[in-house]
């Protein structure tokens, strides 16, 4: 499902994309995520970016957000109420154990606040972030995540194929890649991992 609305500052998709990219920057950039094999964080960050934008810019309720994104109301609430300071301290290694917070939600909230304070949430430019994605040759992952947004997991080959139909990933038709994957796929992170394995 494509989420397009007109919030205070502009298009929800563009704003969520900016929050998503700023979240990745806070984590040290895509290269850092690749180095530490944390690409599985991307679906959670994308989901959290949408929740934060829908809550703060469009003023949607948790129920509305959950319905729109295909997540539970509790997940939407956990993301929106995550304690940014505790998450920040966790990321900086100041906490001995993982906090009982939605980590991606806290990161997305930090990114959102930073973009708002710097007046960059409403800008049209996400060019530098896009270039970084292209250079790292994982732009396909972002496109896959965008297309499967709202899909219920575990998902079958037919469900995933319907969403990704016509995509080309590193010169290969997605249909060909999906033929080589075991189903059902349990999560967006698992789908990315399986596609990446077939590209190696």
CORHU-V432179 format. One line per field, one symbol per residue. phi: phi as a letter, one per 40 degrees, with the letter a starting at -180 (. if undefined). A space follows every 10 residues. Layout:
phi = ???
This chain:
phi = .ccbabcdbi ccdccccccd ccccccchgc ccccdcfbcc cdcccccccc dcccccbbfc cccccdcccg bccccdcccc bdcdcccccc ccgcbcbccc bcdccccccc ccdcccccgb cccccbcccc ccccccfbcd ccccccccdg ccbcbcdccc dcccdgcbbf gbccdccccc ccbcccadcc cdcccddccc
